[in-house]
């Protein structure tokens, strides 16, 4: 197991998780995900686990498996010791079936979980000890990225949702709904990041954190990352500020739409 974990207790609990699920017939692969998988965890970091089951496993079976783990973990002294490392530390475990279905958005827009789940479950995860055949099949299906037709469809949908949210801001400001205007600006920024990563065929880690890693390190766009931070750096909670920053984000989007993509398959 080639994992860089921050404490010996992280390693110990990971072995406990693996031992619990390894003998379950429905389980294909036990995956470490998020910061522990990427070698970026701190001693206070959660241990995030995705347990991939065979594709024919029913939702009832998945729920029973997760509930069985929760009962086991709640009485295991080492797991509970791990959860006491800090107020924010825990074992976050999900049982997944690897069925990733893109949604069609209504006017409520996104961002959604489609690319996030594929990225964190398949692209950036680390199997504990060995890979199952189903996990290997999912890697073949989704990596390095999904097909061009779906990419074009998703990119257009996300771009339009971002523009819709930005167009909504002046209307909300006119009605003095400033918190909702700020919420739309924040939502539009996450949709912009989702669209940007789709354009560059790069699965995301998150849309509200790790921006330097994704935009600066992966996409080589430090100036864009700085501007995105400034758009949400609100000195005065005023409607005209939201309108101005919304126009700024719209300009960034349109500039990126017209920019040729030289960073595919990083």
C-alpha positions as CSV (number, residue, x, y, z in Angstrom):
1,X,0.0,0.0,0.0
2,X,1.8,3.1,-1.3
3,X,0.1,5.8,0.8
4,X,1.6,8.8,2.5
5,X,-0.5,9.2,5.6
6,X,0.1,11.8,8.3
7,X,-0.1,9.5,11.4
8,X,0.4,5.9,12.4
9,X,-3.2,5.9,13.6
10,X,-4.4,6.8,10.1
11,X,-2.5,3.7,8.9
12,X,-3.9,1.6,11.7
13,X,-7.5,2.5,11.0
14,X,-7.0,2.1,7.3
15,X,-6.0,-1.5,8.0
16,X,-9.1,-2.0,10.2
17,X,-11.3,-0.7,7.4
18,X,-9.7,-3.0,4.9
19,X,-9.9,-6.1,7.1
20,X,-13.6,-5.4,7.7
21,X,-14.6,-5.1,4.0
22,X,-12.1,-7.4,2.4
23,X,-14.1,-10.5,3.3
24,X,-17.4,-9.2,2.0
25,X,-18.4,-10.9,-1.2
26,X,-20.0,-7.8,-2.7
27,X,-16.9,-5.6,-2.3
28,X,-14.7,-5.1,-5.3
29,X,-12.2,-2.5,-4.1
30,X,-11.7,-0.4,-1.0
31,X,-10.4,3.0,-2.0
32,X,-8.8,5.8,-0.1
33,X,-10.0,9.2,-1.5
34,X,-9.5,12.9,-1.1
35,X,-6.4,14.4,0.7
36,X,-5.1,11.1,2.1
37,X,-5.1,9.6,-1.4
38,X,-3.2,12.6,-2.8
39,X,-0.6,12.6,0.0
40,X,-1.8,16.0,1.2
41,X,-3.4,15.2,4.5
42,X,-2.5,16.6,7.9
43,X,-2.7,14.9,11.3
44,X,-6.2,16.4,11.7
45,X,-7.4,15.2,8.3
46,X,-10.3,12.8,7.9
47,X,-9.8,9.3,6.6
48,X,-12.1,9.3,3.5
49,X,-13.0,5.9,2.1
50,X,-15.1,4.7,-0.8
51,X,-16.0,1.1,-0.8
52,X,-16.7,0.0,-4.4
53,X,-19.2,-2.9,-4.7
54,X,-20.0,-5.1,-7.7
55,X,-22.3,-3.4,-10.2
56,X,-25.2,-5.9,-9.5
57,X,-25.3,-5.0,-5.8
58,X,-28.7,-3.7,-4.8
59,X,-29.2,-0.4,-2.9
60,X,-30.6,-2.4,0.0
61,X,-27.4,-4.5,0.2
62,X,-25.2,-1.3,0.0
63,X,-27.2,0.3,2.8
64,X,-26.9,-2.9,5.0
65,X,-23.1,-3.0,4.4
66,X,-22.7,0.7,5.4
67,X,-24.9,0.2,8.4
68,X,-22.9,-2.8,9.5
69,X,-19.7,-0.8,9.3
70,X,-21.2,2.0,11.3
71,X,-22.2,-0.4,14.1
72,X,-18.7,-2.0,14.1
73,X,-16.9,1.4,14.0
74,X,-18.9,2.8,16.8
75,X,-17.6,0.2,19.3
76,X,-14.0,-0.2,18.0
77,X,-11.6,1.4,20.4
78,X,-9.0,2.3,17.7
79,X,-11.5,3.8,15.3
80,X,-13.0,5.8,18.2
81,X,-9.5,6.9,19.2
82,X,-8.9,8.2,15.7
83,X,-12.1,10.2,15.8
84,X,-10.8,11.9,18.9
85,X,-7.7,13.2,17.3
86,X,-9.4,16.6,16.7
87,X,-13.0,18.0,16.7
88,X,-12.9,17.7,12.9
89,X,-11.4,14.2,12.4
90,X,-13.4,11.2,11.5
91,X,-13.7,8.2,9.2
92,X,-16.0,9.2,6.4
93,X,-17.0,6.1,4.5
94,X,-19.4,5.6,1.5
95,X,-20.4,2.5,-0.2
96,X,-20.5,3.2,-4.0
97,X,-21.6,1.2,-7.1
98,X,-19.6,3.1,-9.7
99,X,-22.6,4.2,-11.7
100,X,-22.0,7.7,-12.7
101,X,-24.9,9.4,-14.6
102,X,-24.8,12.9,-15.9
103,X,-27.8,15.0,-15.1
104,X,-29.6,17.6,-17.1
105,X,-29.9,20.9,-15.1
106,X,-33.0,23.1,-14.8
107,X,-32.7,26.8,-14.1
108,X,-31.4,26.0,-10.7
109,X,-28.2,24.9,-12.3
110,X,-25.2,23.4,-10.6
111,X,-22.6,22.7,-9.8
112,X,-23.3,19.0,-9.6
113,X,-21.3,15.9,-8.5
114,X,-20.8,14.1,-11.8
115,X,-17.1,15.0,-12.5
116,X,-16.3,15.3,-8.8
117,X,-17.3,11.7,-8.1
118,X,-15.4,10.3,-11.1
119,X,-12.4,12.4,-10.2
120,X,-12.3,11.5,-6.5
121,X,-13.4,7.9,-6.8
122,X,-11.6,6.9,-10.0
123,X,-8.9,9.3,-11.1
124,X,-7.4,10.4,-7.8
125,X,-8.2,7.5,-5.4
126,X,-5.8,4.9,-4.1
127,X,-6.8,1.3,-3.7
128,X,-5.9,-0.4,-0.4
129,X,-3.6,-3.2,-1.3
130,X,-5.2,-4.5,-4.5
131,X,-7.6,-3.4,-7.3
132,X,-10.7,-5.4,-8.2
133,X,-11.7,-6.1,-11.7
134,X,-14.7,-3.8,-11.6
135,X,-12.4,-0.9,-10.5
136,X,-10.1,-1.6,-13.4
137,X,-13.1,-1.6,-15.8
138,X,-14.2,1.8,-14.5
139,X,-10.7,3.2,-15.0
140,X,-10.8,2.0,-18.6
141,X,-14.2,3.5,-19.1
142,X,-13.6,7.0,-17.5
143,X,-9.9,7.7,-17.8
144,X,-8.2,9.9,-19.0
145,X,-11.6,11.6,-19.5
146,X,-15.1,10.9,-20.9
147,X,-16.0,11.2,-24.5
148,X,-16.0,14.4,-26.7
149,X,-19.8,14.4,-27.3
150,X,-20.6,14.3,-23.6
151,X,-17.9,16.9,-22.9
152,X,-19.4,19.3,-25.4
153,X,-22.9,18.8,-23.9
154,X,-21.7,19.2,-20.3
155,X,-19.6,22.3,-21.1
156,X,-22.5,24.0,-22.9
157,X,-24.9,23.2,-20.0
158,X,-22.5,24.4,-17.3
159,X,-21.6,27.6,-19.2
160,X,-25.2,28.5,-19.7
161,X,-26.0,27.9,-16.0
162,X,-23.1,30.2,-15.1
163,X,-24.4,33.0,-17.4
164,X,-27.9,32.5,-16.1
165,X,-26.8,33.0,-12.5
166,X,-24.7,36.0,-13.4
167,X,-27.7,37.6,-15.2
168,X,-29.8,37.1,-12.1
169,X,-27.6,39.2,-9.9
170,X,-28.8,42.7,-11.0
171,X,-32.4,41.6,-10.6
172,X,-31.8,40.5,-7.0
173,X,-29.9,43.7,-6.2
174,X,-32.8,45.7,-7.6
175,X,-35.0,44.0,-5.1
176,X,-32.4,44.5,-2.3
177,X,-32.0,40.7,-1.9
178,X,-28.3,41.1,-1.3
179,X,-27.5,37.8,0.4
180,X,-29.2,36.0,-2.4
181,X,-27.2,38.1,-4.9
182,X,-24.0,37.1,-3.2
183,X,-25.1,33.4,-3.1
184,X,-25.7,33.6,-6.9
185,X,-22.2,35.1,-7.4
186,X,-20.6,32.3,-5.4
187,X,-22.6,29.7,-7.2
188,X,-21.7,31.1,-10.6
189,X,-18.0,31.1,-9.6
190,X,-18.2,27.4,-8.8
191,X,-20.0,26.7,-12.1
192,X,-17.2,28.6,-13.9
193,X,-14.6,26.4,-12.3
194,X,-16.6,23.3,-13.2
195,X,-16.9,24.5,-16.8
196,X,-13.2,25.4,-17.0
197,X,-12.1,22.0,-15.9
198,X,-14.5,20.3,-18.3
199,X,-13.1,22.4,-21.1
200,X,-9.6,21.3,-20.2
201,X,-10.7,17.6,-19.8
202,X,-9.5,17.6,-16.2
203,X,-11.5,15.9,-13.4
204,X,-11.9,18.2,-10.4
205,X,-11.1,17.7,-6.7
206,X,-13.5,20.4,-5.5
207,X,-15.0,23.7,-6.6
208,X,-14.7,25.5,-3.3
209,X,-11.2,24.5,-2.2
210,X,-7.8,23.4,-3.6
211,X,-8.1,26.1,-6.3
212,X,-4.4,26.8,-6.4
213,X,-3.7,23.1,-7.1
214,X,-6.3,22.8,-9.8
215,X,-6.0,26.2,-11.6
216,X,-2.4,27.1,-10.9
217,X,-0.6,23.7,-10.9
218,X,-2.8,21.8,-13.3
219,X,-4.0,24.5,-15.7
220,X,-1.1,26.9,-15.4
221,X,-3.3,29.9,-14.9
222,X,-2.1,31.8,-11.8
223,X,-3.6,35.1,-13.0
224,X,-7.0,33.6,-13.4
225,X,-6.8,32.0,-9.9
226,X,-5.9,35.4,-8.4
227,X,-8.9,37.1,-10.2
228,X,-11.3,34.4,-8.9
229,X,-10.2,35.0,-5.4
230,X,-10.7,38.8,-5.8
231,X,-14.2,38.3,-7.2
232,X,-15.3,37.0,-3.8
233,X,-13.2,39.4,-1.7
234,X,-16.0,41.7,-0.8
235,X,-15.0,44.8,1.0
236,X,-18.5,46.2,1.2
237,X,-21.7,44.2,1.2
238,X,-23.4,46.3,-1.5
239,X,-25.4,45.4,-4.6
240,X,-23.2,47.4,-7.0
241,X,-20.2,45.4,-5.8
242,X,-22.0,42.1,-6.7
243,X,-23.0,43.5,-10.1
244,X,-19.5,44.7,-10.8
245,X,-17.9,41.4,-9.7
246,X,-20.5,39.4,-11.6
247,X,-19.6,41.3,-14.8
248,X,-16.0,40.6,-14.0
249,X,-16.6,36.8,-13.8
250,X,-18.7,36.9,-17.0
251,X,-15.7,38.5,-18.8
252,X,-13.4,35.8,-17.5
253,X,-15.8,33.2,-18.7
254,X,-16.1,34.7,-22.2
255,X,-12.3,35.1,-22.4
256,X,-11.8,31.5,-21.5
257,X,-14.5,30.4,-24.0
258,X,-12.4,32.0,-26.8
259,X,-9.1,30.8,-25.6
260,X,-7.5,27.7,-27.3
261,X,-7.0,24.7,-25.0
262,X,-3.4,23.7,-24.8
263,X,-3.6,21.8,-21.5
264,X,-5.6,18.6,-22.3
265,X,-4.9,15.3,-20.5
266,X,-2.5,16.8,-18.0
